Every structure is written in C-alpha cells, then in structure tokens.
C-alpha cells in the first residue's frame, strides 16, 4: 500500500532500520523487529549508504577503493516484506550511482513490489563529489523528478509502450534547517522544489520539541507545502547521546530534558527518563496534528519498544 493512501486511514507508525554491516546477516535485524511487531507498524524504512573512500591491501599493494559499509538495502527490503508481510520504504540516494544505475535500481524495486521510496541526497564520509559527472545527480530534487517521470512512463532509455511505475515518493525535511542551508527560508524553498517535482510526503529529521515541529509545519504551509509532514522521533536513553547527537544531526535538545538526564543517578534511571520523554513527545506530536510518527530505531529494539509501550498504553 502506498504511504500517502495509508495516511488517509489515520496516523501511521513507521520505524527505520539499517542494513547489516558488510559480512553480517539479517538475523539481528529480525530479532529487533520481532520485538516491535506487537505495535501497529505501518511501514519499515530501510536506509541506504553512500560509498566511502577506503584503502585495502590487494596483491601486496595498498589500493584506494570505494566501499559501502552497509550494502544490502534491496535485499533487506525484500526479506522484510517476505517475513512480515509489511510495506517497506527503501531509501534511494543520489550519491554512489549514476542516474542510469539509479533507474535500474528503481526498476528492481518496482519489480519486487516496492511502491514507496524515500529520496535523500546522501552524505559521504569522505567526499567523492569530484568523481561525479553529468550522468550523476547532485541534489535530491533531480532524483525526485526522475522518479516522477518514471511514474509517467518516461524512462531514460526511450522505450516504446513502456509501463509507468507507481511509486509514492517521500523526502526529508529539516525543522531546524539543513546544516548547509544559510537560513530557514532557503531551506524551505529547497523543500518546496522537491514537492513541486513530485514528492508526496515529508519525514523530518529527528525533533525533540513539539513547538519546533509545529513552527516548521506552519512555515512550510506558508511556503505552499501542503503534503503530510511526519515528524521523526529518536529515543535518547543515555547522557552520552545527548551530547553526541547534536554534533552529528544538528538538532536542539531541550534544556529541561538535559537537566533531568544529568540528575539521573544510574544508567537505568537515564533509560527510564529518556523513554518517558520520547513517549510524551510522540503523544504531544500526535495531539498537535502530526499525521504519524517515524521512529529512528538505529537497530536497537529495547528503547523503541519501551517508548511504544508507554505511548500505546496511554501512560505517558
């Protein structure tokens, strides 16, 4: 089922998982999701990672290669669909493939029954942008337009009688703006371009304050962005993460929550405080009119399960 259609039935719950690291199997991911299937999960998002520069030894020499740390997005998506009979939303990124390879990937996804994709530019750990050429995409809006063209039956290789794809397209939004944008207004204009190109919905970067989400939605509407905007929630259950997450994701964590975590006397108490905070935040977001909640599990079930238990028991 397409996500945009599922939203018409009421608020959705989606979770995000990472493919296994290179050389590892899917069993740990299955164990994580098995613990969460008691909840009304509508979709499982599967991330995709850009290649990184790496140095490996080959025939006695050190050579520079590009390596994807976590390959397997398509395989994991198929495995999850088969095991759980649930809709899966694989990420499709600009970096790492040219537009012809991306089209082949999209055809593969459509053939295995995928009807929802999430488009992001992608980030390189070690920049490879100098290797990109005219056949590669540098911005997510270009990839959104490509998929929208496929939905109209327009392929890169002209094909007589080609059948259109039927993808529902999601894109990322940044309630505190993307770190590369000079201001919120320009960031929202970039988001508007993605919507105008054919995106159907937005999932935000993780938020920790319902007022930040509400302000973002209000600003987006003023820019003519009227698609559903689903907030991302990340359970933060230890003090260390409170200081590492803002460095990586450029988000703000409320002072009151930080203070509570500082006052915790044990790691167990930190966990309880973090779970309660995430569950109350999710409840407040839904009360504020959010069309659903997207949970960044990061491959860990314990915190997500505890948060959802509180949320759905209405004990937050």
Backbone bond lengths (Angstrom), bond angles and torsions (degrees), N, CA, C in turn:
res aa  C-N    CA-C-N  psi(-1)  N-CA   C-N-CA  omega(-1)  CA-C   N-CA-C  phi
1 X - - - 1.470 - - 1.520 109.24 -
2 X 1.325 115.86 141.94 1.449 118.69 179.10 1.524 110.17 -76.83
3 X 1.322 114.34 141.86 1.461 119.73 -175.16 1.521 111.20 -59.71
4 X 1.309 117.44 -39.77 1.457 120.28 -177.35 1.523 110.71 -63.66
5 X 1.334 117.36 -29.82 1.469 120.76 177.12 1.521 110.86 -78.18
6 X 1.318 116.42 -37.80 1.468 120.56 178.65 1.524 110.90 -61.66
7 X 1.322 116.98 -35.17 1.460 120.99 179.96 1.526 112.48 -62.10
8 X 1.321 117.50 -25.13 1.457 120.85 -179.71 1.528 111.34 -68.72
9 X 1.335 116.55 -19.04 1.459 121.18 -179.34 1.520 112.35 -86.15
10 X 1.340 116.96 -12.44 1.462 121.20 -178.54 1.514 110.94 135.44
11 X 1.335 116.96 179.63 1.468 120.64 -177.70 1.520 112.18 -58.40
12 X 1.319 115.66 140.91 1.463 121.06 -178.84 1.528 109.89 -106.61
13 X 1.315 114.65 162.66 1.461 122.34 171.73 1.515 107.10 -124.88
14 X 1.326 116.37 123.83 1.464 120.06 175.85 1.518 109.00 -127.00
15 X 1.312 115.95 152.74 1.456 121.34 177.19 1.522 108.45 -125.81
16 X 1.319 116.03 156.20 1.457 121.22 -178.07 1.520 109.96 -121.19
17 X 1.327 116.29 130.50 1.457 121.38 -179.89 1.519 109.86 -124.78
18 X 1.316 115.37 158.02 1.458 122.89 177.23 1.521 109.69 -99.43
19 X 1.327 118.65 143.24 1.466 119.34 170.70 1.525 109.57 -62.73
20 X 1.319 117.82 158.24 1.461 119.00 178.97 1.523 111.08 -67.40
21 X 1.316 115.70 153.49 1.457 120.07 175.15 1.525 109.59 -62.38
22 X 1.316 115.26 153.91 1.465 120.74 -179.91 1.534 110.17 -52.38
23 X 1.321 115.76 130.84 1.458 120.81 178.54 1.514 114.43 89.83
24 X 1.349 116.84 1.01 1.463 119.96 -179.52 1.529 109.82 -116.54
25 X 1.335 114.78 157.55 1.453 120.90 -176.90 1.515 112.61 -92.97
26 X 1.329 114.53 -172.15 1.460 121.46 -172.77 1.529 112.32 -98.87
27 X 1.323 117.63 -2.02 1.462 120.14 -172.36 1.531 112.68 -61.49
28 X 1.324 117.27 -40.16 1.464 120.10 -179.43 1.530 110.73 -64.38
29 X 1.328 117.00 -37.43 1.462 120.49 177.15 1.527 110.05 -66.03
30 X 1.323 117.22 -42.17 1.462 120.50 176.68 1.527 110.55 -59.53
31 X 1.326 117.03 -42.63 1.469 119.37 -179.44 1.527 110.56 -63.04
32 X 1.333 115.76 -37.39 1.468 119.65 178.82 1.526 110.41 -64.73
33 X 1.324 116.86 -49.88 1.459 120.21 -175.43 1.523 111.34 -71.09
34 X 1.333 117.12 -33.24 1.470 119.85 177.24 1.526 111.17 -53.83
35 X 1.327 116.26 -37.09 1.463 120.86 -178.30 1.525 113.18 -73.26
36 X 1.339 116.53 -13.95 1.464 120.23 -175.09 1.521 113.21 -107.98
37 X 1.325 117.97 -4.54 1.462 120.09 -173.58 1.526 113.23 -75.23
38 X 1.322 117.90 -5.41 1.470 118.99 174.23 1.525 111.47 -73.87
39 X 1.331 116.24 -12.66 1.454 121.13 -179.44 1.531 110.20 -98.21
40 X 1.335 117.32 159.50 1.479 120.25 -174.48 1.530 112.95 -78.77
41 X 1.315 116.17 64.70 1.471 120.87 -178.97 1.527 109.69 -73.40
42 X 1.318 115.54 126.95 1.456 121.24 -178.60 1.521 112.10 -92.62
43 X 1.324 116.14 -36.14 1.454 121.13 -174.67 1.526 109.87 -145.91
44 X 1.325 115.56 149.92 1.459 122.05 171.03 1.520 108.05 -118.25
45 X 1.312 116.60 118.72 1.465 121.49 175.63 1.517 109.95 -86.66
46 X 1.323 116.75 139.18 1.464 122.24 177.96 1.524 108.19 -120.38
47 X 1.306 117.00 119.24 1.457 120.66 -176.19 1.529 110.78 -73.38
48 X 1.318 114.58 162.47 1.458 121.65 174.53 1.521 107.22 -131.56
49 X 1.314 117.17 141.41 1.454 121.57 -174.19 1.522 111.68 -115.36
50 X 1.314 114.07 139.71 1.461 120.10 177.72 1.530 109.67 -74.72
51 X 1.333 117.60 155.16 1.461 119.77 176.54 1.519 111.49 -69.33
52 X 1.295 114.92 154.80 1.459 121.89 177.11 1.524 108.76 -121.60
53 X 1.304 116.07 155.94 1.461 120.13 172.55 1.516 109.10 -74.00
54 X 1.311 116.26 134.02 1.460 120.74 179.51 1.521 108.48 -143.29
55 X 1.323 115.72 157.86 1.458 122.17 178.11 1.516 108.36 -118.08
56 X 1.317 116.13 124.03 1.463 120.91 -178.32 1.525 109.15 -127.96
57 X 1.318 114.97 156.76 1.464 120.00 178.02 1.518 109.30 -90.69
58 X 1.332 116.32 128.06 1.462 121.37 179.22 1.519 108.83 -141.28
59 X 1.342 115.92 120.64 1.464 121.28 -179.88 1.520 111.61 54.38
60 X 1.321 115.27 40.95 1.450 120.30 176.62 1.517 114.97 78.89
61 X 1.327 116.90 5.20 1.455 120.79 179.47 1.525 110.66 -121.63
62 X 1.316 114.76 151.76 1.454 120.49 175.07 1.527 107.59 -93.28
63 X 1.338 115.50 120.22 1.462 119.79 -178.26 1.525 109.27 -120.97
64 X 1.319 114.54 150.85 1.465 121.08 178.99 1.527 108.96 -92.89
65 X 1.335 116.24 127.78 1.455 121.17 -178.89 1.530 109.17 -135.17
66 X 1.317 116.09 166.61 1.459 120.76 170.28 1.521 107.95 -100.63
67 X 1.315 115.63 135.68 1.464 120.57 -174.84 1.524 109.35 -136.44
68 X 1.320 116.28 134.85 1.453 121.56 172.82 1.520 107.48 -94.52
69 X 1.317 116.33 119.47 1.468 120.66 -176.12 1.525 111.77 -66.27
70 X 1.345 115.57 -37.21 1.464 120.33 -178.09 1.537 109.94 -127.82
71 X 1.321 117.74 78.43 1.469 119.87 175.47 1.529 109.25 -74.76
72 X 1.315 116.54 176.53 1.468 118.89 171.28 1.511 115.95 101.67
73 X 1.332 118.40 16.14 1.467 119.71 -179.03 1.520 111.70 -58.94
74 X 1.332 117.62 -46.37 1.470 120.95 -177.96 1.527 110.51 -66.91
75 X 1.325 116.19 -45.10 1.459 119.68 179.80 1.514 112.34 -62.25
76 X 1.333 116.82 -42.21 1.459 120.09 179.11 1.521 110.52 -66.34
77 X 1.336 117.29 -40.66 1.462 120.01 178.44 1.526 110.47 -58.37
78 X 1.331 116.73 -45.81 1.460 120.63 179.26 1.527 111.31 -63.89
79 X 1.344 116.70 -40.85 1.461 120.43 -179.43 1.528 111.64 -64.36
80 X 1.330 116.47 -39.94 1.468 120.60 179.77 1.521 111.00 -67.83
81 X 1.331 116.73 -41.43 1.464 119.91 177.68 1.521 110.96 -61.46
82 X 1.322 115.81 -41.45 1.463 120.44 -178.06 1.524 111.11 -68.91
83 X 1.321 117.16 -42.13 1.465 120.66 -174.23 1.532 112.64 -76.44
84 X 1.340 116.21 -41.78 1.465 119.56 -170.45 1.523 113.51 -108.01
85 X 1.321 118.32 -6.72 1.465 120.95 -177.51 1.528 110.04 52.38
86 X 1.311 115.35 49.23 1.453 121.61 -176.26 1.526 108.69 -130.77
87 X 1.318 116.66 152.40 1.458 120.63 178.57 1.519 110.45 -73.08
88 X 1.320 114.77 137.15 1.467 121.53 -176.79 1.524 108.66 -119.23
89 X 1.325 115.49 142.82 1.463 121.70 -178.86 1.531 108.58 -120.46
90 X 1.323 118.41 93.77 1.464 119.41 177.70 1.521 111.09 -76.04
91 X 1.317 115.20 145.92 1.460 120.75 173.82 1.524 108.91 -79.77
92 X 1.319 115.50 140.62 1.464 122.25 173.99 1.524 106.45 -122.74
93 X 1.325 116.74 123.84 1.458 120.54 -174.28 1.521 111.39 -116.20
94 X 1.321 114.65 157.44 1.461 120.66 179.96 1.526 112.05 -73.92
95 X 1.326 116.34 -42.40 1.452 120.72 -172.52 1.526 111.86 -76.71
96 X 1.321 115.14 143.17 1.453 120.53 172.59 1.510 115.03 104.40
97 X 1.341 117.75 -18.35 1.463 121.91 177.80 1.521 108.78 -141.44
98 X 1.334 116.23 152.68 1.461 117.90 172.59 1.526 108.33 -83.09
99 X 1.325 116.96 174.34 1.459 120.30 -172.52 1.523 112.62 -67.09
100 X 1.336 117.83 -26.30 1.460 120.45 177.76 1.535 110.52 -72.38
101 X 1.319 115.75 -39.66 1.466 119.53 176.38 1.526 110.77 -67.34
102 X 1.332 116.86 -37.20 1.463 120.27 177.74 1.524 110.06 -63.53
103 X 1.331 116.45 -41.16 1.469 118.44 178.60 1.519 110.91 -62.28
104 X 1.335 117.31 -40.95 1.467 120.14 176.99 1.527 110.57 -61.43
105 X 1.339 116.71 -40.94 1.459 120.77 177.29 1.524 110.60 -60.55
106 X 1.318 116.80 -45.01 1.460 120.74 -179.35 1.530 111.01 -64.12
107 X 1.309 117.13 -37.67 1.465 119.97 176.55 1.528 110.18 -63.08
108 X 1.339 116.84 -43.38 1.470 120.41 176.69 1.525 110.84 -58.23
109 X 1.328 116.38 -46.17 1.466 120.61 -179.14 1.520 110.89 -61.13
110 X 1.320 116.39 -42.56 1.467 119.70 -179.25 1.520 110.98 -66.30
111 X 1.316 117.04 -38.00 1.466 120.62 -178.24 1.527 112.19 -66.66
112 X 1.331 118.11 -29.45 1.471 119.54 179.53 1.523 111.96 -90.52
113 X 1.328 116.72 6.73 1.458 119.87 173.32 1.511 116.14 98.47
114 X 1.330 117.74 6.91 1.465 120.88 177.47 1.532 108.41 -72.04
115 X 1.340 115.66 130.74 1.460 119.94 177.76 1.527 112.41 -124.63
116 X 1.303 116.80 4.47 1.460 121.88 178.03 1.522 109.41 -132.70
117 X 1.320 116.97 132.15 1.458 121.21 175.68 1.526 108.41 -133.31
118 X 1.316 114.92 154.32 1.463 120.97 178.81 1.522 107.59 -121.98
119 X 1.314 116.03 121.32 1.463 122.10 -171.53 1.524 110.63 -102.04
120 X 1.314 116.15 125.38 1.463 121.87 173.18 1.530 108.63 -137.46
121 X 1.292 115.04 155.51 1.465 118.51 178.32 1.517 110.90 -65.42
122 X 1.323 116.60 -42.60 1.459 121.18 -174.80 1.510 110.71 93.83
123 X 1.304 115.01 153.97 1.467 120.84 179.92 1.521 109.03 -127.45
124 X 1.314 115.93 136.53 1.460 120.92 175.41 1.513 110.31 -91.43
125 X 1.318 116.28 134.71 1.460 119.95 170.23 1.528 109.68 -64.36
126 X 1.315 115.26 -42.75 1.465 122.12 175.07 1.521 107.32 -121.57
127 X 1.327 118.49 114.35 1.465 120.43 -171.43 1.528 112.99 -54.01
128 X 1.334 114.38 133.38 1.454 120.81 177.10 1.530 110.56 -122.98
129 X 1.314 116.34 15.50 1.451 119.51 -171.24 1.518 112.37 -61.26
130 X 1.318 117.43 -25.94 1.454 118.74 -179.97 1.524 111.40 -67.36
131 X 1.332 117.38 -15.99 1.454 120.52 179.69 1.531 112.09 -87.96
132 X 1.324 116.41 -9.92 1.453 118.79 -179.14 1.523 110.11 -79.09
133 X 1.325 115.67 145.27 1.454 120.53 -179.49 1.516 110.04 -127.16
134 X 1.331 116.06 -163.81 1.455 119.39 -175.14 1.524 113.12 -67.40
135 X 1.309 117.94 -16.28 1.463 120.06 179.62 1.525 112.06 -91.60
136 X 1.325 117.31 7.52 1.461 121.30 179.43 1.523 109.82 -113.97
137 X 1.317 115.12 156.30 1.460 120.82 178.26 1.529 109.82 -97.97
138 X 1.308 115.80 139.92 1.455 120.34 178.48 1.531 112.51 -107.86
139 X 1.334 116.12 -13.01 1.459 119.82 -177.12 1.523 109.54 -137.61
140 X 1.335 115.28 147.01 1.458 120.62 -176.98 1.523 112.34 -60.92
141 X 1.337 117.54 -32.88 1.460 120.05 -177.95 1.530 111.11 -60.03
142 X 1.327 117.54 -33.17 1.467 120.87 178.90 1.522 110.85 -66.37
143 X 1.329 116.11 -39.82 1.458 120.80 179.26 1.528 110.80 -70.64
144 X 1.322 117.16 -37.93 1.465 120.36 175.66 1.526 109.89 -59.55
145 X 1.322 116.58 -44.82 1.465 120.45 179.23 1.521 111.22 -61.72
146 X 1.323 116.50 -38.82 1.475 121.11 178.48 1.531 109.98 -60.14
147 X 1.326 116.82 -47.86 1.461 120.20 -178.11 1.525 110.54 -66.90
148 X 1.333 116.04 -38.68 1.466 119.53 176.76 1.526 110.56 -61.21
149 X 1.317 117.31 -37.42 1.465 120.90 176.26 1.526 111.13 -64.31
150 X 1.341 116.69 -42.90 1.459 119.80 176.95 1.523 111.06 -59.81
151 X 1.340 116.55 -37.37 1.461 120.57 177.89 1.531 111.81 -65.28
152 X 1.323 116.49 -17.14 1.472 121.07 175.30 1.530 111.70 -100.01
153 X 1.321 116.03 3.49 1.454 120.17 179.70 1.510 114.27 83.26
154 X 1.340 116.09 17.08 1.462 120.76 -178.98 1.530 108.76 -102.97
155 X 1.332 116.19 110.20 1.453 122.35 -178.23 1.526 109.93 -103.95
156 X 1.332 116.03 162.10 1.462 119.81 178.59 1.524 111.35 -63.59
157 X 1.334 115.95 -39.32 1.456 120.54 174.76 1.528 107.57 -93.55
158 X 1.319 118.46 115.26 1.471 119.78 -179.99 1.527 110.85 -54.53
159 X 1.326 115.43 125.33 1.461 121.32 -176.70 1.521 109.19 -131.55
160 X 1.314 117.17 122.56 1.459 120.97 -178.70 1.516 110.58 -69.39
161 X 1.308 116.26 130.94 1.457 121.37 177.82 1.521 113.84 69.23
162 X 1.329 117.95 25.37 1.464 121.21 -177.40 1.529 110.94 -65.96
163 X 1.332 115.55 143.03 1.456 121.22 179.32 1.527 109.88 -91.19
164 X 1.315 117.79 139.02 1.468 119.72 178.67 1.532 111.34 -72.25
165 X 1.312 116.01 150.36 1.462 120.61 170.50 1.529 108.40 -80.49
166 X 1.305 115.92 176.39 1.469 120.33 -176.21 1.524 109.37 -138.95
167 X 1.316 115.85 56.57 1.459 121.08 -176.70 1.531 111.41 -89.02
168 X 1.309 115.76 138.27 1.464 123.24 165.32 1.528 105.93 -94.57
169 X 1.327 116.45 126.73 1.466 121.51 -169.46 1.523 111.29 -108.69
170 X 1.316 116.22 123.23 1.464 121.43 174.19 1.518 110.79 -107.65
171 X 1.323 115.78 150.76 1.467 121.58 177.87 1.521 109.14 -135.88
172 X 1.320 114.89 165.27 1.468 120.76 -177.07 1.518 111.37 -90.74
173 X 1.332 114.99 144.52 1.455 121.98 172.61 1.512 109.65 -126.23
174 X 1.330 116.46 154.81 1.460 121.20 -172.77 1.531 109.66 -128.04
175 X 1.337 117.12 95.20 1.467 120.40 -177.33 1.522 114.50 -57.34
176 X 1.334 116.87 -23.84 1.470 119.62 176.52 1.522 110.49 -111.17
177 X 1.322 116.86 20.15 1.457 130.10 179.88 1.524 111.32 72.23
178 X 1.341 114.25 150.11 1.465 120.35 174.31 1.525 108.23 -66.71
179 X 1.320 116.09 142.22 1.462 119.29 -173.30 1.522 112.91 -63.51
180 X 1.331 117.66 -20.54 1.459 119.72 179.63 1.527 112.92 -86.74
181 X 1.321 117.35 -15.45 1.461 120.76 -178.12 1.527 110.22 -76.63
182 X 1.342 118.20 137.49 1.466 120.02 -179.07 1.520 113.51 -70.85
183 X 1.341 117.07 -23.26 1.459 120.48 179.70 1.527 109.03 -160.96
184 X 1.331 115.56 168.71 1.458 120.91 -176.28 1.521 111.23 -66.68
185 X 1.314 117.30 -36.36 1.455 120.93 -177.96 1.534 111.60 -61.87
186 X 1.325 116.22 -44.97 1.462 118.79 179.54 1.519 111.28 -68.27
187 X 1.329 116.81 -35.16 1.461 119.74 178.06 1.529 110.44 -64.27
188 X 1.330 116.58 -40.27 1.460 120.09 178.54 1.526 111.74 -68.70
189 X 1.309 117.39 -33.02 1.462 119.54 175.40 1.522 110.34 -64.86
190 X 1.334 117.06 -38.27 1.463 120.43 176.33 1.531 110.64 -63.81
191 X 1.327 116.34 -40.44 1.461 120.16 177.31 1.532 110.19 -64.43
192 X 1.325 117.12 -41.80 1.466 121.16 179.05 1.534 110.56 -60.52
193 X 1.315 117.28 -38.02 1.465 120.22 178.38 1.527 110.61 -62.39
194 X 1.324 116.86 -38.69 1.471 119.80 179.09 1.532 110.89 -67.09
195 X 1.317 116.55 -38.72 1.460 119.55 177.78 1.526 110.08 -66.73
196 X 1.318 116.43 -45.53 1.462 120.38 179.72 1.535 111.59 -62.37
197 X 1.337 116.34 -29.30 1.469 120.47 179.62 1.520 112.33 -74.69
198 X 1.355 116.98 -17.50 1.457 118.17 176.87 1.517 116.61 136.98
199 X 1.333 118.58 3.51 1.469 120.27 179.55 1.526 110.21 -70.75
200 X 1.333 116.21 144.64 1.458 121.69 -175.19 1.524 114.15 -101.83
201 X 1.321 118.01 -23.19 1.461 120.14 -177.96 1.522 109.32 -157.40
202 X 1.328 115.08 167.35 1.459 122.37 -179.07 1.519 109.01 -125.23
203 X 1.325 117.24 137.28 1.465 123.10 166.54 1.521 106.62 -114.65
204 X 1.318 116.71 130.11 1.453 119.23 -175.28 1.522 112.51 -86.55
205 X 1.317 113.18 158.65 1.458 119.68 164.23 1.528 107.63 -57.19
206 X 1.308 117.58 156.69 1.457 120.38 -178.28 1.527 111.35 -53.81
207 X 1.329 114.97 137.64 1.458 121.39 176.15 1.520 108.86 -120.41
208 X 1.319 115.69 151.18 1.465 121.04 -179.52 1.521 112.11 -124.62
209 X 1.320 116.63 6.50 1.458 121.48 -176.97 1.522 108.02 -144.52
210 X 1.328 117.17 120.90 1.458 120.56 -178.16 1.518 111.86 -61.28
211 X 1.347 117.41 -30.51 1.462 119.55 -179.74 1.528 111.28 -68.48
212 X 1.324 117.00 -33.69 1.470 120.28 176.50 1.520 109.74 -64.54
213 X 1.335 116.80 -42.29 1.465 120.28 178.01 1.527 110.63 -63.99
214 X 1.323 117.52 -47.50 1.464 120.88 -177.96 1.525 110.82 -61.20
215 X 1.322 116.82 -40.84 1.466 120.07 179.31 1.530 110.89 -65.82
216 X 1.320 116.18 -38.85 1.465 120.33 178.77 1.526 110.81 -63.76
217 X 1.320 117.18 -45.26 1.461 120.60 179.29 1.525 110.21 -61.66
218 X 1.323 116.31 -43.55 1.467 120.06 -179.95 1.525 110.86 -61.36
219 X 1.331 116.78 -44.34 1.461 120.04 178.75 1.527 111.18 -65.38
220 X 1.335 116.12 -40.88 1.468 119.82 179.75 1.529 110.38 -60.82
221 X 1.317 116.46 -42.99 1.464 119.59 179.19 1.523 110.90 -62.35
222 X 1.317 116.77 -37.52 1.461 119.90 179.86 1.528 111.85 -67.65
223 X 1.327 116.86 -20.08 1.461 121.74 176.89 1.530 111.85 -92.64
224 X 1.315 116.79 5.95 1.453 120.04 178.84 1.510 114.56 84.80
225 X 1.329 116.98 19.53 1.473 122.29 178.01 1.521 107.50 -96.89
226 X 1.324 116.89 108.13 1.460 120.26 -173.13 1.522 113.31 -118.67
227 X 1.317 117.74 12.59 1.466 120.53 176.61 1.526 109.45 -80.11
228 X 1.352 117.87 163.00 1.467 119.83 177.22 1.533 111.69 -60.28
229 X 1.329 115.19 139.71 1.473 121.63 178.74 1.523 107.37 -120.91
230 X 1.331 115.58 108.09 1.467 122.54 -175.62 1.528 109.26 -96.35
231 X 1.335 118.71 122.46 1.466 120.00 -179.67 1.518 112.54 -76.59
232 X 1.326 115.30 143.12 1.456 121.70 174.54 1.514 110.45 -93.04
233 X 1.328 116.29 137.12 1.469 122.49 -178.92 1.517 109.06 -126.09
234 X 1.309 116.34 134.26 1.462 121.95 178.29 1.523 108.99 -124.48
235 X 1.337 118.26 112.50 1.469 118.92 174.56 1.532 110.40 -64.12
236 X 1.316 116.24 122.55 1.465 121.83 178.71 1.516 106.83 -112.52
237 X 1.322 115.81 113.91 1.463 118.93 -168.18 1.526 113.01 -121.29
238 X 1.331 117.30 17.11 1.469 119.08 172.05 1.519 109.36 -150.62
239 X 1.299 115.13 153.85 1.459 121.49 -174.54 1.517 111.88 -64.41
240 X 1.316 117.01 -34.80 1.465 120.40 -179.59 1.530 111.25 -58.39
241 X 1.326 116.59 -42.31 1.464 120.36 -178.00 1.518 112.18 -66.80
242 X 1.310 116.62 -29.02 1.463 120.18 179.06 1.524 110.88 -59.14
243 X 1.316 116.19 -30.54 1.465 119.47 -178.92 1.528 112.70 -96.91
244 X 1.314 117.93 -22.96 1.470 119.54 179.80 1.527 112.65 -84.95
245 X 1.312 118.06 -34.79 1.469 121.29 -176.31 1.522 112.55 -62.82
246 X 1.335 120.08 -46.48 1.473 118.65 179.05 1.531 113.49 -60.29
247 X 1.318 117.56 -31.11 1.461 120.27 179.66 1.525 111.49 -66.69
248 X 1.316 116.10 -34.86 1.466 120.78 -175.52 1.520 112.50 -90.86
249 X 1.337 116.47 -36.15 1.465 119.35 -171.44 1.532 113.34 -112.73
250 X 1.322 118.23 -2.76 1.462 122.61 174.01 1.534 111.38 58.56
251 X 1.318 115.55 48.53 1.459 121.86 179.47 1.523 109.74 -120.07
252 X 1.342 114.91 163.40 1.460 122.01 -179.14 1.517 109.54 -107.40
253 X 1.316 116.72 132.57 1.465 122.04 176.99 1.529 108.17 -108.85
254 X 1.332 118.71 127.78 1.462 121.60 -174.70 1.524 113.43 -56.77
255 X 1.321 114.82 142.23 1.470 121.15 -177.77 1.522 111.38 -61.22
256 X 1.340 117.34 -36.31 1.464 120.15 -178.20 1.522 111.53 -63.54
257 X 1.333 116.34 -38.75 1.466 120.61 178.30 1.521 110.45 -69.38
258 X 1.313 116.65 -43.18 1.468 120.73 177.70 1.517 110.23 -58.77
259 X 1.333 116.05 -43.33 1.467 120.35 -179.53 1.525 111.19 -62.62
260 X 1.322 116.75 -42.91 1.473 119.72 178.21 1.516 111.69 -60.45
261 X 1.324 115.83 -41.86 1.459 119.22 -179.04 1.526 111.08 -67.03
262 X 1.324 117.25 -35.15 1.465 120.40 177.08 1.530 111.36 -65.13
263 X 1.301 116.16 -31.66 1.464 120.46 -177.12 1.523 112.90 -82.79
264 X 1.318 116.77 -9.72 1.465 119.87 -179.94 1.525 110.25 -63.42
265 X 1.314 115.55 140.44 1.465 120.15 -175.96 1.532 113.37 -95.74
266 X 1.325 117.07 -5.87 1.465 120.58 -178.92 1.518 109.49 -156.94
267 X 1.319 115.60 165.71 1.469 119.86 176.99 1.521 110.86 -65.08
268 X 1.333 116.94 -32.27 1.463 120.68 177.93 1.527 110.80 -64.63
269 X 1.327 115.65 -39.36 1.460 118.76 178.72 1.528 110.82 -70.53
270 X 1.319 117.16 -37.37 1.467 120.04 174.44 1.522 110.16 -57.49
271 X 1.328 116.10 -43.44 1.458 120.82 -179.82 1.528 110.49 -60.76
272 X 1.313 117.29 -47.07 1.462 120.69 -178.33 1.528 110.93 -63.46
273 X 1.321 117.09 -42.41 1.462 120.70 179.51 1.526 110.27 -63.29
274 X 1.330 115.88 -44.83 1.459 120.02 -179.06 1.514 112.74 -63.75
275 X 1.327 116.77 -40.86 1.468 120.98 179.40 1.523 110.30 -65.52
276 X 1.335 116.67 -44.84 1.465 119.76 179.71 1.525 111.16 -62.17
277 X 1.324 115.93 -41.12 1.462 119.96 -179.96 1.527 110.39 -62.42
278 X 1.341 117.69 -46.70 1.465 121.66 -177.91 1.525 110.83 -64.79
279 X 1.331 117.73 -41.36 1.464 120.88 -179.73 1.528 111.07 -66.12
280 X 1.334 116.58 -42.04 1.476 119.76 178.55 1.523 110.37 -66.51
281 X 1.314 117.41 -38.65 1.458 120.93 177.46 1.526 110.42 -61.62
282 X 1.333 117.24 -45.91 1.458 120.74 179.04 1.523 110.74 -61.37
283 X 1.307 117.15 -42.85 1.463 121.18 178.45 1.525 110.76 -61.69
284 X 1.329 116.72 -43.94 1.469 120.66 -179.61 1.529 111.16 -66.63
285 X 1.319 117.34 -36.48 1.462 120.89 178.55 1.526 110.78 -64.80
286 X 1.313 116.57 -43.65 1.461 120.00 178.26 1.526 110.79 -65.62
287 X 1.328 116.69 -39.70 1.466 120.56 178.02 1.524 111.43 -64.54
288 X 1.341 115.85 -28.00 1.461 120.61 179.64 1.525 112.45 -81.91
289 X 1.321 116.46 0.46 1.458 119.97 176.68 1.508 115.59 102.58
290 X 1.329 118.49 8.17 1.462 119.91 177.80 1.525 109.57 -59.72
291 X 1.343 117.62 137.93 1.469 120.66 -177.74 1.525 113.87 -77.64
292 X 1.302 116.66 4.70 1.454 121.58 179.86 1.502 109.99 163.14
293 X 1.318 115.44 -176.75 1.462 122.47 178.91 1.521 108.11 -132.24
294 X 1.332 115.66 133.02 1.457 121.40 175.73 1.524 107.47 -111.98
295 X 1.333 117.18 119.52 1.462 121.61 -174.71 1.524 110.24 -104.26
296 X 1.325 115.58 124.34 1.456 121.61 174.82 1.524 107.81 -83.47
297 X 1.336 116.88 99.64 1.468 119.59 -176.98 1.516 112.11 -80.65
298 X 1.347 117.10 -28.32 1.467 121.98 -177.48 1.518 111.83 55.48
299 X 1.338 116.28 29.95 1.459 120.79 176.84 1.511 114.90 79.14
300 X 1.334 116.77 9.28 1.467 120.15 -178.23 1.517 109.17 -117.60
301 X 1.333 115.69 124.62 1.461 119.83 -174.36 1.523 113.23 -91.02
302 X 1.324 118.33 -29.67 1.462 120.78 -168.21 1.523 111.72 -58.78
303 X 1.330 117.13 -51.74 1.463 120.06 -176.83 1.527 110.76 -68.44
304 X 1.328 116.68 -41.77 1.468 119.82 -179.91 1.521 110.71 -63.38
305 X 1.324 117.19 -43.11 1.459 120.39 179.64 1.521 111.09 -63.06
306 X 1.324 116.90 -44.71 1.466 120.17 179.94 1.524 111.06 -62.83
307 X 1.324 116.68 -40.33 1.455 121.18 178.27 1.526 111.23 -63.43
308 X 1.339 116.94 -46.48 1.461 120.46 -177.97 1.522 111.32 -68.84
309 X 1.322 117.87 -33.15 1.453 120.04 176.12 1.517 110.73 -61.35
310 X 1.322 117.17 -43.34 1.461 120.47 176.74 1.519 111.28 -65.71
311 X 1.316 116.63 -44.72 1.461 121.08 -177.37 1.519 111.53 -60.67
312 X 1.330 117.18 -47.72 1.456 119.85 -173.90 1.530 112.99 -85.11
313 X 1.325 117.01 -12.78 1.465 119.45 172.52 1.522 111.27 -86.77
314 X 1.357 115.38 -5.78 1.471 122.19 -179.16 1.528 112.22 58.74
315 X 1.342 115.72 34.76 1.459 120.49 179.65 1.521 112.40 -107.91
316 X 1.331 117.30 22.69 1.464 120.15 -179.64 1.516 110.35 -94.46
